[in-house]
Amino acid sequence: MSTKETNLKEKFKQALESTARVISDDLKVKEKPKNNKSSNKFDFFEIDNLTTKSDFIRFRAETDSNALKKKFSNDEIYKKNLPQNNSCRSLYNIAEKIRYETLGGKMLKGIEKNFTENYQQIVNLKRKDQLKT
């Protein structure tokens, strides 16, 4: 990987992290990394995995989604209302994700655009897979 490409990816990662902190209202200085994956750290992807335009789109959408979850989802309320049935729990998780992504998309049009591009990409990929079979 060239130095220019590495620098570009590093700047992209910094921009995503800054954006995530602003969206989630977590403007604290970055702490040292913890082993806990549910910590407040937004470093949830490897920079080496950014190879195509679709990867960049996906990571932007994932970053936005995680930041919105941190901003709009209360873990205590979420766990209190979590259904016992596995299928109901799955639907509850999907509904919660739709809720905070919709709220964020209505507030910030850039986030809405990131989600739209990502979901269009997912749908197109599934269509291509269906055509092959």
DSSP file (Angstrom, degrees, kcal/mol; ACC not computed):
  #  RESIDUE AA STRUCTURE BP1 BP2  ACC     N-H-->O    O-->H-N    N-H-->O    O-->H-N    TCO  KAPPA ALPHA  PHI   PSI    X-CA   Y-CA   Z-CA
    1    1 A M              0   0    0      0, 0.0    47,-0.0     0, 0.0     2,-0.0   0.000 360.0 360.0 360.0 131.7    0.0    0.0    0.0
    2    2 A S     >  -     0   0    0      1,-0.1     4,-2.3     4,-0.0     5,-0.2  -0.246 360.0-117.1 -73.5 161.5    1.5    3.4   -1.0
    3    3 A T  H  > S+     0   0    0      2,-0.2     4,-2.8     1,-0.2     5,-0.2   0.890 115.9  52.7 -64.7 -40.2    2.1    6.2    1.5
    4    4 A K  H  > S+     0   0    0      2,-0.2     4,-2.3     1,-0.2    -1,-0.2   0.921 110.6  47.1 -62.1 -43.9   -0.4    8.4   -0.3
    5    5 A E  H  > S+     0   0    0      2,-0.2     4,-2.4     1,-0.2    -2,-0.2   0.901 112.4  49.8 -64.9 -41.5   -3.1    5.8    0.0
    6    6 A T  H  X S+     0   0    0     -4,-2.3     4,-2.5     2,-0.2    -2,-0.2   0.919 111.1  49.1 -62.9 -44.6   -2.3    5.1    3.6
    7    7 A N  H  X S+     0   0    0     -4,-2.8     4,-2.4     2,-0.2    -2,-0.2   0.904 111.2  49.9 -62.1 -41.7   -2.4    8.9    4.4
    8    8 A L  H  X S+     0   0    0     -4,-2.3     4,-2.2     2,-0.2    -2,-0.2   0.918 112.1  47.0 -63.5 -44.1   -5.8    9.2    2.6
    9    9 A K  H  X S+     0   0    0     -4,-2.4     4,-2.4     2,-0.2    -2,-0.2   0.886 111.5  51.4 -65.0 -38.9   -7.2    6.2    4.5
   10   10 A E  H  X S+     0   0    0     -4,-2.5     4,-2.3     2,-0.2    -2,-0.2   0.904 110.6  48.1 -66.0 -40.8   -5.9    7.6    7.8
   11   11 A K  H  X S+     0   0    0     -4,-2.4     4,-2.4     2,-0.2    -2,-0.2   0.894 111.2  51.3 -64.8 -39.7   -7.5   11.0    7.1
   12   12 A F  H  X S+     0   0    0     -4,-2.2     4,-2.4     2,-0.2    -2,-0.2   0.920 110.2  49.0 -62.3 -44.0  -10.8    9.3    6.2
   13   13 A K  H  X S+     0   0    0     -4,-2.4     4,-2.5     2,-0.2    -2,-0.2   0.911 111.2  49.3 -62.7 -43.6  -10.7    7.3    9.5
   14   14 A Q  H  X S+     0   0    0     -4,-2.3     4,-2.5     1,-0.2    -1,-0.2   0.895 110.7  50.8 -62.9 -40.3  -10.0   10.5   11.5
   15   15 A A  H  X S+     0   0    0     -4,-2.4     4,-2.6     2,-0.2    -2,-0.2   0.913 110.8  48.6 -64.0 -42.3  -12.9   12.2    9.7
   16   16 A L  H  X S+     0   0    0     -4,-2.4     4,-2.6     2,-0.2    -2,-0.2   0.916 112.3  48.3 -63.3 -43.2  -15.2    9.3   10.5
   17   17 A E  H  X S+     0   0    0     -4,-2.5     4,-2.2     2,-0.2    -2,-0.2   0.914 113.0  47.6 -64.7 -42.5  -14.2    9.3   14.2
   18   18 A S  H  X S+     0   0    0     -4,-2.5     4,-2.1     2,-0.2    -2,-0.2   0.922 112.9  48.8 -63.5 -44.1  -14.6   13.1   14.5
   19   19 A T  H  X S+     0   0    0     -4,-2.6     4,-2.9     1,-0.2     5,-0.2   0.912 110.2  51.5 -61.8 -43.3  -18.0   12.9   12.8
   20   20 A A  H  X S+     0   0    0     -4,-2.6     4,-2.4     1,-0.2     6,-0.3   0.898 108.9  50.6 -62.5 -41.0  -19.1   10.1   15.1
   21   21 A R  H  <>S+     0   0    0     -4,-2.2     5,-2.1     2,-0.2     4,-0.4   0.902 113.3  45.7 -64.5 -39.7  -18.1   12.0   18.2
   22   22 A V  H ><5S+     0   0    0     -4,-2.1     3,-1.0     3,-0.2    -2,-0.2   0.939 113.5  48.3 -68.5 -46.9  -20.0   15.0   17.1
   23   23 A I  H 3<5S+     0   0    0     -4,-2.9    -2,-0.2     1,-0.3    -1,-0.2   0.908 115.7  44.0 -59.9 -43.1  -23.1   13.1   16.1
   24   24 A S  T 3<5S-     0   0    0     -4,-2.4    -1,-0.3    -5,-0.2    -2,-0.2   0.471 109.1-122.3 -83.8  -0.5  -23.2   11.1   19.3
   25   25 A D  T < 5S+     0   0    0     -3,-1.0     2,-0.8    -4,-0.4    -3,-0.2   0.790  71.0 133.7  62.1  29.2  -22.5   14.3   21.4
   26   26 A D      < +     0   0    0     -5,-2.1    -1,-0.2    -6,-0.3    -2,-0.1  -0.751  16.7 157.5-108.4  81.5  -19.4   12.5   22.8
   27   27 A L        +     0   0    0     -2,-0.8    -1,-0.1    -5,-0.1     3,-0.1   0.251  27.4 127.4 -93.6  13.2  -16.9   15.3   22.5
   28   28 A K  S    S-     0   0    0      1,-0.1     2,-0.1    -7,-0.1     3,-0.1  -0.279  72.0 -93.0 -66.3 154.7  -14.5   14.0   25.1
   29   29 A V        -     0   0    0      1,-0.1    -1,-0.1     0, 0.0    -2,-0.0  -0.440  55.1 -90.2 -65.8 142.7  -10.8   13.5   24.3
   30   30 A K        -     0   0    0     -2,-0.1     2,-0.1    -3,-0.1    -1,-0.1  -0.305  44.1-145.1 -58.3 132.1  -10.1   10.0   23.1
   31   31 A E        -     0   0    0      1,-0.1     3,-0.1    -3,-0.1    -1,-0.1  -0.430  33.8 -77.3 -89.6 170.6   -9.2    7.7   25.9
   32   32 A K        -     0   0    0     -2,-0.1    -1,-0.1     1,-0.1     0, 0.0  -0.409  65.4 -87.0 -65.0 146.0   -6.7    4.8   25.7
   33   33 A P        -     0   0    0      0, 0.0     2,-0.3     0, 0.0    -1,-0.1  -0.228  45.0-156.0 -58.7 141.0   -8.1    1.8   23.9
   34   34 A K        -     0   0    0      2,-0.2     5,-0.1    -3,-0.1     7,-0.0  -0.776  23.8-126.4-112.6 160.7  -10.0   -0.7   26.1
   35   35 A N  S    S+     0   0    0     -2,-0.3     2,-0.5     3,-0.0    -1,-0.1   0.636  83.3 101.3 -78.9 -14.1  -10.6   -4.3   25.5
   36   36 A N    >   -     0   0    0      1,-0.2     3,-1.3     2,-0.1    -2,-0.2  -0.613  60.2-159.2 -76.6 118.5  -14.3   -3.8   26.0
   37   37 A K  T 3  S+     0   0    0     -2,-0.5    -1,-0.2     1,-0.3    -2,-0.0   0.722  89.7  59.1 -71.6 -20.5  -16.0   -3.7   22.5
   38   38 A S  T 3  S+     0   0    0      2,-0.1    -1,-0.3    -3,-0.0    -2,-0.1   0.255  82.7 119.7 -91.6  13.9  -19.0   -1.9   23.9
   39   39 A S  S <  S-     0   0    0     -3,-1.3    -2,-0.0     1,-0.1     0, 0.0  -0.091  84.2 -96.9 -70.1 177.0  -16.9    1.0   25.1
   40   40 A N  S    S+     0   0    0      2,-0.0     2,-0.2    30,-0.0    -1,-0.1   0.352  86.9 116.4 -79.9   7.5  -17.3    4.5   23.9
   41   41 A K        -     0   0    0      1,-0.1    -2,-0.0     2,-0.1   -11,-0.0  -0.566  53.9-156.6 -80.9 139.8  -14.6    4.1   21.3
   42   42 A F        +     0   0    0     -2,-0.2     2,-1.6     1,-0.1    -1,-0.1   0.217  59.0 113.8-100.7  14.3  -15.5    4.4   17.7
   43   43 A D        +     0   0    0      1,-0.2    -1,-0.1   -26,-0.0    -2,-0.1  -0.615  30.5 137.7 -87.2  81.5  -12.6    2.4   16.3
   44   44 A F        +     0   0    0     -2,-1.6     2,-0.3     2,-0.0    -1,-0.2   0.096  52.8  53.9-118.8  22.2  -14.6   -0.6   15.0
   45   45 A F  S    S-     0   0    0     -3,-0.1     2,-0.4    14,-0.0     3,-0.0  -0.993  77.3-113.7-150.0 157.5  -13.0   -1.3   11.6
   46   46 A E    >   -     0   0    0     -2,-0.3     3,-1.3     1,-0.1     4,-0.2  -0.753  17.4-140.8 -91.6 134.9   -9.6   -1.9   10.2
   47   47 A I  G >  S+     0   0    0     -2,-0.4     3,-1.4     1,-0.3    -1,-0.1   0.788 100.1  64.8 -65.5 -27.4   -8.2    0.7    7.9
   48   48 A D  G 3  S+     0   0    0      1,-0.3    -1,-0.3     3,-0.0   -39,-0.0   0.713  89.1  68.6 -68.9 -19.4   -6.7   -2.0    5.7
   49   49 A N  G <  S+     0   0    0     -3,-1.3     2,-1.2     1,-0.1     3,-0.3   0.569  73.9  98.0 -76.8  -7.7  -10.2   -3.2    4.8
   50   50 A L    <   +     0   0    0     -3,-1.4    -1,-0.1    -4,-0.2     3,-0.1  -0.688  39.9 127.6 -83.8  98.9  -10.9    0.0    2.9
   51   51 A T        +     0   0    0     -2,-1.2     2,-0.3     1,-0.2    -1,-0.2   0.668  60.2  37.0-123.0 -30.8  -10.2   -1.1   -0.7
   52   52 A T  S  > S-     0   0    0     -3,-0.3     4,-1.6     1,-0.1     3,-0.4  -0.770  80.9-108.0-123.5 167.5  -13.3   -0.1   -2.8
   53   53 A K  H  > S+     0   0    0     -2,-0.3     4,-2.3     1,-0.2     5,-0.2   0.873 119.6  57.7 -59.9 -37.4  -15.8    2.7   -3.0
   54   54 A S  H  > S+     0   0    0      1,-0.2     4,-2.5     2,-0.2    -1,-0.2   0.840 102.6  54.3 -64.9 -32.2  -18.4    0.3   -1.6
   55   55 A D  H  > S+     0   0    0     -3,-0.4     4,-2.7     2,-0.2    -1,-0.2   0.919 108.2  48.9 -64.9 -43.3  -16.2   -0.2    1.5
   56   56 A F  H  X S+     0   0    0     -4,-1.6     4,-2.2     2,-0.2    -2,-0.2   0.919 112.5  48.0 -61.8 -43.9  -16.0    3.5    2.1
   57   57 A I  H  X S+     0   0    0     -4,-2.3     4,-2.3     2,-0.2    -2,-0.2   0.927 112.7  48.6 -62.4 -45.7  -19.8    3.9    1.8
   58   58 A R  H  X S+     0   0    0     -4,-2.5     4,-2.7     1,-0.2    -2,-0.2   0.918 111.9  48.1 -62.4 -44.9  -20.4    0.9    4.1
   59   59 A F  H  X S+     0   0    0     -4,-2.7     4,-2.5     2,-0.2    -1,-0.2   0.870 110.1  52.4 -66.9 -36.1  -18.0    2.2    6.8
   60   60 A R  H  X S+     0   0    0     -4,-2.2     4,-2.4    -5,-0.2    -1,-0.2   0.944 112.8  44.9 -61.8 -46.3  -19.5    5.7    6.6
   61   61 A A  H  X S+     0   0    0     -4,-2.3     4,-2.7    53,-0.2    -2,-0.2   0.906 113.6  49.5 -65.4 -41.9  -23.0    4.2    7.2
   62   62 A E  H  X S+     0   0    0     -4,-2.7     4,-2.5     2,-0.2     5,-0.2   0.904 111.4  49.6 -63.4 -41.4  -21.8    1.9   10.0
   63   63 A T  H  X S+     0   0    0     -4,-2.5     4,-2.3     2,-0.2    -2,-0.2   0.935 112.8  46.6 -62.7 -46.7  -20.1    4.8   11.7
   64   64 A D  H  X S+     0   0    0     -4,-2.4     4,-2.5     1,-0.2     5,-0.2   0.919 112.4  50.7 -60.9 -44.2  -23.2    7.0   11.5
   65   65 A S  H  X S+     0   0    0     -4,-2.7     4,-2.2     1,-0.2    -2,-0.2   0.919 111.3  47.1 -62.1 -45.1  -25.4    4.2   12.7
   66   66 A N  H  X S+     0   0    0     -4,-2.5     4,-2.0     2,-0.2    -1,-0.2   0.882 112.8  49.6 -65.1 -38.4  -23.2    3.5   15.7
   67   67 A A  H  X S+     0   0    0     -4,-2.3     4,-1.9     2,-0.2    -2,-0.2   0.904 111.8  48.1 -67.0 -40.6  -23.0    7.2   16.6
   68   68 A L  H  X S+     0   0    0     -4,-2.5     4,-3.1     2,-0.2     5,-0.4   0.869 108.7  54.4 -67.6 -35.7  -26.8    7.5   16.4
   69   69 A K  H  X S+     0   0    0     -4,-2.2     4,-2.1     1,-0.2    -1,-0.2   0.925 109.3  48.0 -61.6 -43.5  -27.2    4.4   18.5
   70   70 A K  H  < S+     0   0    0     -4,-2.0    -1,-0.2     1,-0.2    -2,-0.2   0.874 117.4  42.8 -64.4 -36.7  -25.0    6.0   21.2
   71   71 A K  H  < S+     0   0    0     -4,-1.9    -2,-0.2    -5,-0.1    -1,-0.2   0.918 127.5  24.4 -76.0 -44.6  -27.0    9.3   21.0
   72   72 A F  H  < S+     0   0    0     -4,-3.1     2,-0.5    -5,-0.1    -3,-0.2   0.561 103.1  82.0-104.7 -11.0  -30.6    8.0   20.8
   73   73 A S     <  -     0   0    0     -4,-2.1     2,-0.7    -5,-0.4     3,-0.1  -0.863  58.3-156.2-106.9 126.1  -30.6    4.5   22.4
   74   74 A N     >  -     0   0    0     -2,-0.5     4,-2.7     1,-0.2     5,-0.2  -0.878   6.6-154.4 -98.6 116.0  -30.7    4.1   26.2
   75   75 A D  H  > S+     0   0    0     -2,-0.7     4,-2.5     1,-0.2     5,-0.2   0.848  92.2  54.0 -61.0 -37.0  -29.2    0.8   27.1
   76   76 A E  H  > S+     0   0    0      2,-0.2     4,-1.9     1,-0.2    -1,-0.2   0.937 113.1  41.3 -64.2 -47.6  -31.3    0.6   30.3
   77   77 A I  H  > S+     0   0    0      2,-0.2     4,-1.9     1,-0.2    -2,-0.2   0.897 113.5  55.1 -66.6 -40.8  -34.6    1.1   28.6
   78   78 A Y  H  X S+     0   0    0     -4,-2.7     4,-0.5     1,-0.2    -2,-0.2   0.937 111.6  42.5 -58.0 -49.1  -33.5   -1.2   25.7
   79   79 A K  H >< S+     0   0    0     -4,-2.5     3,-0.6     1,-0.2    -1,-0.2   0.851 110.1  57.6 -68.6 -34.3  -32.7   -4.1   28.1
   80   80 A K  H 3< S+     0   0    0     -4,-1.9    -1,-0.2     1,-0.2    -2,-0.2   0.874 114.7  37.1 -63.0 -37.4  -35.9   -3.5   30.1
   81   81 A N  H 3< S+     0   0    0     -4,-1.9    -1,-0.2    -3,-0.1    -2,-0.2   0.386  84.6 127.1 -96.9   2.2  -38.1   -3.9   27.1
   82   82 A L    <<  -     0   0    0     -3,-0.6     7,-0.1    -4,-0.5    -3,-0.0  -0.452  59.6-126.9 -65.9 122.0  -36.1   -6.7   25.4
   83   83 A P        -     0   0    0      0, 0.0    -1,-0.1     0, 0.0    -2,-0.1  -0.277   1.8-138.0 -68.5 155.7  -38.4   -9.7   24.6
   84   84 A Q  S    S+     0   0    0      4,-0.0     2,-0.2     5,-0.0    -2,-0.0   0.836  80.4  87.9 -80.8 -35.9  -37.5  -13.2   25.8
   85   85 A N  S  > S-     0   0    0      1,-0.1     4,-2.5     2,-0.0     5,-0.2  -0.448  77.0-137.2 -67.7 133.3  -38.5  -14.9   22.5
   86   86 A N  H  > S+     0   0    0      1,-0.2     4,-2.2     2,-0.2     5,-0.1   0.893 102.5  47.0 -61.6 -43.0  -35.6  -15.0   20.0
   87   87 A S  H  > S+     0   0    0      2,-0.2     4,-2.0     1,-0.2    -1,-0.2   0.895 114.5  47.6 -68.2 -38.1  -37.7  -14.1   16.9
   88   88 A C  H  > S+     0   0    0      2,-0.2     4,-2.4     1,-0.2    -2,-0.2   0.882 110.4  53.0 -67.1 -37.6  -39.3  -11.2   18.9
   89   89 A R  H  X S+     0   0    0     -4,-2.5     4,-2.4     2,-0.2    -2,-0.2   0.900 107.7  51.1 -63.3 -41.2  -35.9  -10.1   20.1
   90   90 A S  H  X S+     0   0    0     -4,-2.2     4,-2.1     2,-0.2    -2,-0.2   0.924 111.9  46.3 -62.6 -45.1  -34.6  -10.0   16.5
   91   91 A L  H  X S+     0   0    0     -4,-2.0     4,-2.7     1,-0.2    -2,-0.2   0.881 110.7  53.7 -64.2 -38.1  -37.5   -7.9   15.4
   92   92 A Y  H  X S+     0   0    0     -4,-2.4     4,-2.3     2,-0.2    -2,-0.2   0.907 108.4  49.5 -62.4 -43.1  -37.0   -5.6   18.4
   93   93 A N  H  X S+     0   0    0     -4,-2.4     4,-2.1     2,-0.2    -2,-0.2   0.906 112.2  47.8 -62.5 -42.7  -33.4   -5.1   17.5
   94   94 A I  H  X S+     0   0    0     -4,-2.1     4,-2.5     2,-0.2    -2,-0.2   0.924 111.8  49.6 -64.4 -44.8  -34.3   -4.3   13.9
   95   95 A A  H  X S+     0   0    0     -4,-2.7     4,-2.3     1,-0.2    -2,-0.2   0.889 110.3  50.9 -62.3 -39.7  -37.0   -1.8   15.0
   96   96 A E  H  X S+     0   0    0     -4,-2.3     4,-2.3     2,-0.2     5,-0.2   0.911 110.8  48.3 -64.4 -42.5  -34.6   -0.1   17.4
   97   97 A K  H  X S+     0   0    0     -4,-2.1     4,-2.2     1,-0.2     5,-0.2   0.918 112.0  49.0 -64.6 -43.3  -32.0    0.3   14.6
   98   98 A I  H  X S+     0   0    0     -4,-2.5     4,-2.4     1,-0.2     5,-0.2   0.903 109.7  54.6 -60.9 -40.9  -34.7    1.7   12.2
   99   99 A R  H  X S+     0   0    0     -4,-2.3     4,-2.2     1,-0.2    -2,-0.2   0.952 113.2  37.9 -60.7 -53.1  -35.8    4.1   15.0
  100  100 A Y  H  X S+     0   0    0     -4,-2.3     4,-2.0     1,-0.2    -1,-0.2   0.835 116.7  51.6 -74.6 -28.8  -32.4    5.7   15.7
  101  101 A E  H  X S+     0   0    0     -4,-2.2     4,-2.3    -5,-0.2    -1,-0.2   0.880 111.2  48.6 -70.8 -36.3  -31.3    5.7   12.0
  102  102 A T  H  X S+     0   0    0     -4,-2.4     4,-2.1    -5,-0.2    -2,-0.2   0.923 110.8  50.4 -67.2 -44.4  -34.6    7.4   11.0
  103  103 A L  H  X S+     0   0    0     -4,-2.2     4,-1.6    -5,-0.2    -2,-0.2   0.940 114.5  44.0 -57.8 -47.9  -34.2   10.0   13.7
  104  104 A G  H  X S+     0   0    0     -4,-2.0     4,-2.6     1,-0.2     8,-0.3   0.875 111.3  53.8 -65.4 -38.8  -30.7   10.8   12.6
  105  105 A G  H  < S+     0   0    0     -4,-2.3     7,-0.4     1,-0.2    -1,-0.2   0.847 108.9  49.0 -65.5 -34.3  -31.6   10.8    9.0
  106  106 A K  H  < S+     0   0    0     -4,-2.1    -1,-0.2     1,-0.2    -2,-0.2   0.836 114.7  45.6 -72.8 -32.4  -34.3   13.4    9.6
  107  107 A M  H  < S+     0   0    0     -4,-1.6     2,-0.5     1,-0.2    -2,-0.2   0.896 123.3  28.8 -76.4 -41.5  -31.9   15.6   11.6
  108  108 A L     X  -     0   0    0     -4,-2.6     4,-1.7    -5,-0.1     3,-0.5  -0.964  61.7-159.7-129.8 115.7  -29.0   15.4    9.2
  109  109 A K  H  > S+     0   0    0     -2,-0.5     4,-2.3     1,-0.2     5,-0.1   0.786  92.1  62.0 -66.7 -28.0  -29.4   15.0    5.5
  110  110 A G  H  > S+     0   0    0      2,-0.2     4,-2.2     1,-0.2    -1,-0.2   0.890 104.5  48.4 -63.9 -38.7  -25.8   13.8    5.0
  111  111 A I  H  > S+     0   0    0     -3,-0.5     4,-2.5    -7,-0.2     5,-0.2   0.916 109.6  52.2 -66.0 -43.3  -26.5   10.8    7.3
  112  112 A E  H  X S+     0   0    0     -4,-1.7     4,-2.6    -7,-0.4    -2,-0.2   0.906 109.6  49.9 -58.7 -41.7  -29.7   10.0    5.4
  113  113 A K  H  X S+     0   0    0     -4,-2.3     4,-2.7     2,-0.2     5,-0.2   0.907 109.5  51.1 -63.9 -42.7  -27.6   10.1    2.1
  114  114 A N  H  X S+     0   0    0     -4,-2.2     4,-2.2     1,-0.2   -53,-0.2   0.921 112.8  45.5 -61.1 -44.3  -25.0    7.7    3.6
  115  115 A F  H  X S+     0   0    0     -4,-2.5     4,-2.9     2,-0.2     5,-0.3   0.918 112.3  51.2 -65.4 -43.4  -27.8    5.3    4.7
  116  116 A T  H  X S+     0   0    0     -4,-2.6     4,-2.4    -5,-0.2     5,-0.2   0.937 111.9  46.5 -60.0 -48.0  -29.5    5.5    1.4
  117  117 A E  H  X S+     0   0    0     -4,-2.7     4,-2.1     1,-0.2    -1,-0.2   0.915 114.3  48.3 -60.4 -43.5  -26.3    4.8   -0.6
  118  118 A N  H  X S+     0   0    0     -4,-2.2     4,-2.1    -5,-0.2    -2,-0.2   0.934 113.4  45.1 -64.8 -47.0  -25.4    1.9    1.7
  119  119 A Y  H  X S+     0   0    0     -4,-2.9     4,-2.4     2,-0.2    -1,-0.2   0.858 112.0  52.6 -69.2 -33.5  -28.9    0.2    1.6
  120  120 A Q  H  X S+     0   0    0     -4,-2.4     4,-2.7    -5,-0.3    -1,-0.2   0.909 109.2  50.9 -63.8 -40.5  -29.0    0.6   -2.2
  121  121 A Q  H  X S+     0   0    0     -4,-2.1     4,-2.0    -5,-0.2    -2,-0.2   0.903 110.6  48.4 -61.8 -42.7  -25.7   -1.0   -2.4
  122  122 A I  H  X S+     0   0    0     -4,-2.1     4,-2.1     2,-0.2    -2,-0.2   0.921 112.8  47.8 -64.2 -45.0  -26.9   -3.9   -0.3
  123  123 A V  H  X S+     0   0    0     -4,-2.4     4,-2.4     1,-0.2    -2,-0.2   0.920 111.7  49.8 -63.7 -44.7  -30.1   -4.4   -2.4
  124  124 A N  H  X S+     0   0    0     -4,-2.7     4,-2.2     1,-0.2    -1,-0.2   0.887 110.1  51.1 -62.3 -39.0  -28.1   -4.3   -5.6
  125  125 A L  H  X S+     0   0    0     -4,-2.0     4,-2.0     2,-0.2    -1,-0.2   0.904 110.6  48.3 -64.7 -41.6  -25.7   -6.9   -4.3
  126  126 A K  H  X S+     0   0    0     -4,-2.1     4,-2.2     2,-0.2    -2,-0.2   0.879 109.7  53.1 -66.9 -37.5  -28.6   -9.2   -3.3
  127  127 A R  H  X S+     0   0    0     -4,-2.4     4,-2.2     2,-0.2    -2,-0.2   0.924 108.5  49.8 -62.3 -43.7  -30.2   -8.7   -6.7
  128  128 A K  H  X S+     0   0    0     -4,-2.2     4,-1.5     1,-0.2    -2,-0.2   0.899 110.3  50.6 -62.1 -40.3  -27.0   -9.7   -8.5
  129  129 A D  H  X S+     0   0    0     -4,-2.0     4,-1.0     1,-0.2    -1,-0.2   0.886 110.2  49.7 -64.3 -38.6  -26.8  -12.8   -6.3
  130  130 A Q  H  < S+     0   0    0     -4,-2.2     3,-0.2     1,-0.2    -1,-0.2   0.858 107.9  53.6 -69.3 -35.0  -30.3  -13.7   -7.1
  131  131 A L  H  < S+     0   0    0     -4,-2.2    -1,-0.2     1,-0.2    -2,-0.2   0.846 104.8  55.6 -67.7 -32.5  -29.7  -13.3  -10.8
  132  132 A K  H  <        0   0    0     -4,-1.5    -1,-0.2     1,-0.2    -2,-0.2   0.803 360.0 360.0 -69.9 -29.4  -26.7  -15.7  -10.6
  133  133 A T     <        0   0    0     -4,-1.0    -1,-0.2    -3,-0.2    -2,-0.2   0.467 360.0 360.0 -89.4 360.0  -28.8  -18.5   -9.1
